[in-house]
């Protein structure tokens, strides 16, 4: 039995972090009913991996019949997820108050970029904007380059979907112990700032400079990526002295005076230039073989399509294909078992089945 198999989640279909949160809950065994509305592009929907494992129902939430059908679903659900701008669900008559009147134990999850209140609450925005304003984007790139981070990961997923799921799970525990539901206000601007606390603790300890490129995580030659002879990339991040010692020994730099003082910033530019020259001499495979199964903290930078070629990734069976499309298996794992995700439904596939059960 999957860990969340006893719970039912209603997800108002949308884009980005909200359906991703629904996918995480479905991956963990929850029954997730995705409520579709309006026009759609079937070809795009068919490739939407965030729909996997869910049931699909089409409702016109602007009609009295559609609204009532949704509220009937709420009566026996545990969670509702929505990702509209503040005020939209209230106008539709399916906001937290209306749903709580039907089910006081309901956990009502709200996913936005800016949050439910504040001067920008109703403004448009996207992943990059939210993490820019929260401060999370500042350390995303090396000095002298535009701040940038992998699209959606730090904001939509890290600061958004994962915090929404954390709030939902906490709300479910509260509902079980008190019989009372809760409204979860998950905002990407909040979550991405909260993720910075570990980094900010290093600033409090005097180890993080507000100037990019001058700190032990974003400036040193032993915490960056290097280009190889075949134009592939390799990552290096041997922070601790014992791992750094393995790194320079593998490169036969143990007796080089520039590399004897790991934290001496005055020699960092020379060290960086030396390492750039070294790594550019051989292809990625050479460096993989040199550092494999060592504590040098070095790893190749793979494209997702290449990742499963590595024995570790292959052994854990992280990536798989559905209809020739690559996707990752559910995470985390429970009791050391790999969860097999269920396929994505056709849009509206379960409409009649679900309506028959509630009307």
C-alpha positions as CSV (number, residue, x, y, z in Angstrom):
1,X,0.0,0.0,0.0
2,X,1.3,3.4,-1.0
3,X,1.9,5.9,1.9
4,X,-0.9,8.3,0.9
5,X,-3.4,5.8,-0.5
6,X,-6.0,6.8,2.1
7,X,-6.2,10.4,0.9
8,X,-8.1,12.1,-1.9
9,X,-6.9,15.3,-3.5
10,X,-8.8,17.6,-5.8
11,X,-6.5,19.6,-8.2
12,X,-7.9,22.5,-10.2
13,X,-5.9,22.2,-13.4
14,X,-3.3,24.8,-14.1
15,X,0.4,25.3,-15.0
16,X,3.7,25.0,-13.2
17,X,4.0,24.3,-9.5
18,X,0.4,23.4,-8.6
19,X,0.2,20.4,-11.0
20,X,3.7,19.4,-10.0
21,X,2.6,19.3,-6.3
22,X,-0.4,17.1,-7.4
23,X,2.0,14.8,-9.2
24,X,4.1,14.4,-6.1
25,X,1.0,13.5,-4.1
26,X,-0.2,11.1,-6.8
27,X,3.3,9.5,-6.9
28,X,3.0,8.8,-3.2
29,X,-0.3,7.1,-3.7
30,X,-3.0,9.7,-3.2
31,X,-6.1,9.7,-5.4
32,X,-5.7,12.9,-7.3
33,X,-8.7,14.2,-9.3
34,X,-7.6,16.8,-11.8
35,X,-10.5,19.2,-12.6
36,X,-10.1,20.4,-16.2
37,X,-11.9,23.3,-17.7
38,X,-12.1,25.3,-21.0
39,X,-10.3,24.8,-24.2
40,X,-7.2,22.6,-24.4
41,X,-4.5,21.3,-26.7
42,X,-4.8,17.5,-26.7
43,X,-1.3,16.9,-28.1
44,X,0.3,19.0,-25.3
45,X,-1.9,17.4,-22.7
46,X,-0.9,14.0,-23.8
47,X,2.7,14.8,-23.0
48,X,2.0,16.5,-19.6
49,X,4.0,14.3,-17.2
50,X,2.5,16.2,-14.2
51,X,-0.8,14.5,-15.0
52,X,0.5,11.0,-14.4
53,X,-1.3,8.9,-11.9
54,X,-4.3,11.2,-11.7
55,X,-7.9,11.0,-12.6
56,X,-9.3,13.6,-15.0
57,X,-12.7,15.2,-14.9
58,X,-14.0,18.2,-17.0
59,X,-16.2,20.7,-15.3
60,X,-17.4,24.2,-16.2
61,X,-16.7,25.9,-12.9
62,X,-18.5,29.1,-14.1
63,X,-21.8,27.2,-14.2
64,X,-23.9,26.4,-11.2
65,X,-23.9,22.7,-12.1
66,X,-20.1,22.6,-12.4
67,X,-19.6,24.5,-9.1
68,X,-22.0,22.3,-7.3
69,X,-20.3,19.2,-8.7
70,X,-16.9,20.5,-7.4
71,X,-18.4,21.2,-3.9
72,X,-19.8,17.7,-3.8
73,X,-16.4,16.4,-4.5
74,X,-15.0,18.5,-1.7
75,X,-17.4,16.9,0.8
76,X,-15.4,13.6,0.7
77,X,-11.9,14.9,-0.2
78,X,-9.0,15.6,2.1
79,X,-7.2,18.2,0.0
80,X,-7.9,20.8,-2.6
81,X,-5.1,22.4,-4.7
82,X,-5.5,25.6,-6.7
83,X,-2.9,27.9,-8.4
84,X,-5.0,30.9,-9.5
85,X,-4.3,34.6,-8.7
86,X,-5.8,35.7,-5.4
87,X,-9.5,36.2,-5.6
88,X,-10.3,34.0,-8.6
89,X,-11.7,31.0,-6.7
90,X,-13.7,33.3,-4.5
91,X,-15.4,34.9,-7.5
92,X,-16.2,31.4,-8.7
93,X,-17.8,30.5,-5.4
94,X,-15.3,27.7,-4.6
95,X,-13.0,29.6,-2.2
96,X,-11.8,28.4,1.2
97,X,-14.9,29.5,3.0
98,X,-17.4,27.8,0.7
99,X,-15.3,24.6,0.7
100,X,-14.9,24.6,4.5
101,X,-18.7,24.9,4.9
102,X,-18.9,21.6,3.0
103,X,-15.9,19.9,4.7
104,X,-14.4,21.5,7.8
105,X,-11.4,19.1,7.7
106,X,-10.4,20.1,4.2
107,X,-6.8,21.2,3.6
108,X,-7.0,24.0,1.1
109,X,-3.7,24.5,-0.7
110,X,-3.1,27.8,-2.5
111,X,-0.1,28.1,-4.8
112,X,1.0,31.5,-6.1
113,X,4.1,33.4,-7.0
114,X,3.7,36.4,-4.8
115,X,1.3,35.1,-2.0
116,X,-2.3,35.8,-1.1
117,X,-1.5,39.3,0.1
118,X,0.9,42.1,-0.3
119,X,1.4,44.9,-2.9
120,X,2.3,42.5,-5.7
121,X,-0.2,39.7,-4.8
122,X,-2.3,40.1,-8.0
123,X,0.6,41.0,-10.3
124,X,1.7,38.6,-13.1
125,X,5.1,37.0,-12.8
126,X,7.1,33.9,-13.5
127,X,9.8,31.7,-11.8
128,X,12.7,34.1,-12.5
129,X,10.8,37.1,-11.2
130,X,9.9,35.5,-7.9
131,X,13.3,34.3,-7.0
132,X,14.8,37.6,-8.1
133,X,12.7,39.5,-5.7
134,X,13.2,37.1,-2.8
135,X,17.0,37.3,-3.1
136,X,17.4,33.6,-4.1
137,X,18.7,34.5,-7.6
138,X,21.6,36.7,-6.4
139,X,24.2,33.9,-6.0
140,X,22.9,31.9,-9.0
141,X,25.8,32.6,-11.4
142,X,29.5,33.5,-11.3
143,X,30.8,37.1,-10.9
144,X,30.4,39.2,-14.0
145,X,27.7,37.1,-15.6
146,X,23.9,37.7,-15.6
147,X,22.2,35.9,-12.6
148,X,20.5,32.8,-13.9
149,X,19.4,29.4,-12.6
150,X,18.0,26.2,-14.2
151,X,14.4,27.2,-15.3
152,X,11.7,26.3,-12.8
153,X,13.9,24.4,-10.3
154,X,14.6,27.0,-7.7
155,X,11.3,28.8,-7.9
156,X,8.4,26.8,-9.3
157,X,9.5,23.5,-7.9
158,X,11.9,24.2,-5.0
159,X,10.2,27.3,-3.6
160,X,6.8,26.4,-4.9
161,X,5.6,22.8,-5.3
162,X,7.7,21.3,-2.6
163,X,6.6,23.9,0.0
164,X,3.0,23.4,-1.0
165,X,3.4,19.7,-0.5
166,X,5.0,20.3,2.9
167,X,2.2,22.5,3.9
168,X,-0.4,20.0,2.7
169,X,1.2,17.2,4.7
170,X,1.3,19.3,7.8
171,X,-2.3,20.3,7.2
172,X,-3.3,16.6,6.9
173,X,-1.7,15.8,10.2
174,X,-3.5,18.7,11.9
175,X,-6.8,17.6,10.4
176,X,-6.3,14.1,11.7
177,X,-5.5,15.2,15.2
178,X,-7.9,18.1,15.6
179,X,-10.6,17.6,13.0
180,X,-9.9,21.0,11.6
181,X,-8.7,21.9,8.2
182,X,-6.4,24.7,7.2
183,X,-5.6,27.0,4.4
184,X,-2.1,26.7,3.1
185,X,-0.7,29.9,1.5
186,X,2.3,28.6,-0.5
187,X,4.1,31.5,-2.3
188,X,7.2,31.0,-4.4
189,X,8.6,34.3,-3.1
190,X,8.3,32.9,0.5
191,X,9.6,29.4,-0.2
192,X,12.6,30.5,-2.3
193,X,13.6,33.0,0.5
194,X,13.2,30.2,3.1
195,X,15.5,28.0,1.1
196,X,18.2,30.6,1.5
197,X,18.4,30.2,5.3
198,X,21.3,27.6,5.1
199,X,23.2,30.0,2.8
200,X,22.4,33.0,5.1
201,X,23.8,31.1,8.1
202,X,27.1,31.1,6.3
203,X,26.8,34.9,5.8
204,X,26.1,35.3,9.5
205,X,29.3,33.3,10.2
206,X,31.3,35.7,7.9
207,X,31.7,33.1,5.2
208,X,29.4,34.6,2.6
209,X,30.1,38.0,0.9
210,X,27.3,40.1,-0.6
211,X,29.7,40.4,-3.7
212,X,29.3,37.5,-6.0
213,X,32.5,35.5,-6.6
214,X,34.2,36.2,-3.3
215,X,32.8,33.5,-1.1
216,X,33.7,29.9,-0.5
217,X,30.7,28.5,-2.5
218,X,30.7,30.8,-5.5
219,X,34.3,32.0,-5.9
220,X,36.9,29.4,-5.3
221,X,38.5,27.3,-8.0
222,X,37.4,24.1,-6.2
223,X,33.7,25.0,-6.4
224,X,32.8,25.4,-10.1
225,X,32.6,23.7,-13.4
226,X,35.3,23.3,-16.0
227,X,35.3,22.7,-19.7
228,X,36.9,19.5,-21.0
229,X,38.7,18.9,-24.3
230,X,35.6,17.6,-25.9
231,X,33.5,20.7,-24.9
232,X,31.8,18.7,-22.2
233,X,31.7,19.9,-18.6
234,X,32.8,18.5,-15.2
235,X,31.8,19.8,-11.8
236,X,34.1,20.3,-8.8
237,X,33.1,21.0,-5.3
238,X,35.6,19.7,-2.8
239,X,34.8,22.1,0.1
240,X,36.3,20.3,3.1
241,X,40.1,20.1,3.4
242,X,40.2,16.3,3.4
243,X,38.3,16.1,0.1
244,X,40.3,19.0,-1.4
245,X,43.4,17.0,-0.5
246,X,42.1,14.0,-2.6
247,X,41.3,16.4,-5.5
248,X,44.8,17.9,-5.8
249,X,46.5,14.5,-5.2
250,X,44.5,13.0,-8.1
251,X,45.7,16.0,-10.3
252,X,49.3,15.7,-9.1
253,X,49.2,19.2,-7.7
254,X,50.0,18.3,-4.1
255,X,53.4,19.9,-4.3
256,X,52.3,23.0,-6.2
257,X,52.7,26.0,-3.8
258,X,49.6,27.7,-5.3
259,X,47.4,24.8,-4.3
260,X,48.8,24.4,-0.7
261,X,46.6,27.1,0.7
262,X,43.0,26.1,-0.2
263,X,41.4,29.3,1.3
264,X,43.9,31.9,0.2
265,X,41.8,34.1,-2.1
266,X,44.9,35.9,-3.5
267,X,45.8,32.8,-5.4
268,X,42.4,31.7,-6.5
269,X,42.7,33.4,-10.0
270,X,46.0,31.5,-10.6
271,X,44.5,28.2,-9.4
272,X,41.4,28.7,-11.6
273,X,43.5,29.4,-14.7
274,X,45.7,26.3,-14.0
275,X,42.7,24.1,-13.6
276,X,41.0,25.4,-16.7
277,X,44.2,24.6,-18.6
278,X,44.4,21.1,-17.1
279,X,40.8,20.1,-17.7
280,X,40.9,21.4,-21.2
281,X,43.7,18.9,-22.1
282,X,41.6,15.7,-22.0
283,X,38.0,14.7,-22.7
284,X,35.4,14.2,-20.1
285,X,35.8,10.4,-20.1
286,X,39.4,10.7,-19.0
287,X,38.4,12.8,-16.0
288,X,35.6,10.5,-15.1
289,X,37.9,7.6,-14.9
290,X,40.5,9.5,-12.9
291,X,38.0,10.6,-10.2
292,X,35.6,7.7,-10.2
293,X,35.0,6.1,-6.8
294,X,37.1,8.7,-5.0
295,X,36.2,11.4,-2.4
296,X,37.4,14.2,-4.6
297,X,33.8,15.5,-5.0
298,X,34.0,15.6,-8.8
299,X,31.1,14.6,-11.2
300,X,30.4,14.9,-14.9
301,X,27.7,17.4,-16.0
302,X,25.2,15.3,-17.9
303,X,22.2,16.1,-20.1
304,X,19.1,14.4,-18.7
305,X,19.2,12.0,-21.7
306,X,22.7,10.9,-20.8
307,X,22.3,10.6,-17.0
308,X,21.2,7.0,-17.0
309,X,24.4,6.0,-18.7
310,X,26.2,6.4,-15.4
311,X,26.2,3.2,-13.4
312,X,25.0,4.8,-10.2
313,X,22.0,6.5,-11.9
314,X,21.3,3.2,-13.8
315,X,21.5,1.2,-10.7
316,X,18.9,3.4,-8.9
317,X,16.8,3.3,-12.1
318,X,15.9,7.0,-11.8
319,X,15.0,7.7,-15.4
320,X,12.6,5.8,-17.6
321,X,10.6,6.3,-20.8
322,X,6.9,6.4,-21.5
323,X,6.0,6.4,-25.2
324,X,9.7,7.3,-25.9
325,X,9.5,10.4,-23.6
326,X,12.0,10.6,-20.8
327,X,10.8,11.2,-17.2
328,X,12.0,10.5,-13.7
329,X,10.5,8.0,-11.3
330,X,8.8,9.0,-8.1
331,X,10.9,10.4,-5.3
332,X,11.5,9.9,-2.4
333,X,11.5,6.1,-2.0
334,X,9.8,4.3,0.9
335,X,11.0,1.1,2.4
336,X,13.7,0.9,-0.4
337,X,11.0,0.3,-3.0
338,X,10.8,1.9,-6.4
339,X,7.3,3.3,-7.0
340,X,5.9,2.7,-10.5
341,X,3.9,5.8,-11.6
342,X,0.6,5.2,-13.2
343,X,0.0,6.6,-16.7
344,X,-1.5,9.9,-17.4
345,X,-5.3,9.9,-18.1
346,X,-7.0,11.1,-21.2
347,X,-8.5,14.5,-20.6
348,X,-11.9,14.0,-19.0
349,X,-11.4,10.2,-19.0
350,X,-13.1,9.8,-15.6
351,X,-15.8,12.5,-15.8
352,X,-18.8,10.2,-16.0
353,X,-17.4,7.8,-13.5
354,X,-16.8,10.5,-10.9
355,X,-20.1,12.4,-11.6
356,X,-22.0,9.1,-11.2
357,X,-20.4,8.6,-7.8
358,X,-21.4,12.0,-6.4
359,X,-24.7,13.1,-8.1
